[in-house]
Amino acid sequence: MNGKLLTDARIAANMSMEDVAKALGCNKSSVSKWERNKLLPDEGRILQMVMLFNDHKFLVRNEEAREGYRRVVRWVKE
């Protein structure tokens, strides 16, 4: 997932990182890592983001990111 997508959605919704963390049942540190592309949220969190921000772009972008990650892991293991 592109962290900018989450940041833009959060700002458009006038929410702080703490607000998003509370809505998703996680901590601010996780939200910060997602926004900075340091960590990919799991599928359950992605679905929560879709519902929270009413935006299905999270699903498409997340799958693209996961496929890219899988390609890198396969390359490293070879």
N, C-alpha and C positions, 0 to 999 in steps of 0.2 A: 504494500500500500504506500502510496506517496503521502508523506507526512503533511505536505502543503494542503492536500485535500482536506484533511482533518482540521488543520489550523484555519483554513478559509471557512469551513462549515461552522466551526466553533465561534469564530469572530462574527460571522453573519447572524448566528443565533444569539449573539450578545452573551455568550457564556464564557466563564473563566475555565482554566484547566481543572480547578477544584469542582466546578459545577459538572463538567463532563465526567470526571472521575466518580462523583457521587451518583450520577445518573446511570453509569455503567457498572457500578459496584466494584470499582478498583481504586488505586491510589493515584495521586497527582504525578508521581514519578513515572508510572506506566504511560500516562497520557503524554507527558513530556518526551519520553523515549520514542513513542509512536510518531509524534510531530517532528522529531529530529531524525527520523529514519534509523534509529538505533535498535529498534525492536519491531517485529511484525506482530500485530494482535492476532489472537486465534480466531477461528471462524465464528465462534459464539459472540465475541466482542464486535466483530464486523457486522453481524446481523443486528446487534444492539445499536450500532452506529447508524445503520440504514433506517431503523425505526426512530431513533432519536432525532436525526436530522432530515428524515423523510427524503433520502437521497440514495438511489440505487447505484450511483457511480462507485461507491465503496466496494461493491461486489466485483465489478469489472476490474477495477484497478488492483484490488487485492489478488485476484487470480493471476493477473499479469505479473505481479510482484512475486508471487509464490512460484510460478513457472520459471521465472528468471533465476530465482534462488535455487530451484531444483537443478537447473542446467549448470549452475556454478558448482554445486555440490557434486554432481556427476563428473564434471571436468576435473575437480580436485581429486576425486577418488580414483580416477583412471591412471 
